[in-house]
């Protein structure tokens, strides 16, 4: 799998959370962050509620307080990410989240 970049990924990578959020507000569909490397980024305050984060790499990312309640997370990895206060989608079990944070396993979604 090749990790990719797009304008949304670049805004987050550059720490431009406010600009990212303004761009997300303009979208009628989900913000596309599928297969993106978000390793070690400070994502606090980012509007990721409906983001497509499938197969994304979030190792060591700071997600504290981020709403992911409607995000697509299948295949994403949260190895050692900071997730205090994150609102995860209901189709992902707490055990699945723990495995991903502690061991870097990819998120599996309940069907």
HUUR-V706452 format. One record per run of one state. SS is the DSSP state (a for helix, b for strand, c for the rest). FROM is the first residue (numbers start at 0). TO is the last residue. Records with the same first field share a line. If there is no record, write none. Layout:
BEGIN
SS: FROM-TO + FROM-TO
END
This chain:
BEGIN
c: 0-2 + 4-5 + 13-15 + 26-30 + 32-34 + 37-40 + 42-50 + 52-55 + 57-60 + 62-65 + 67-70 + 72-75 + 77-80 + 82-85 + 87-92 + 103-104 + 106-110
b: 3-3 + 31-31 + 35-36 + 41-41 + 51-51 + 56-56 + 61-61 + 66-66 + 71-71 + 76-76 + 81-81 + 86-86 + 105-105
a: 6-12 + 16-25 + 93-102
END
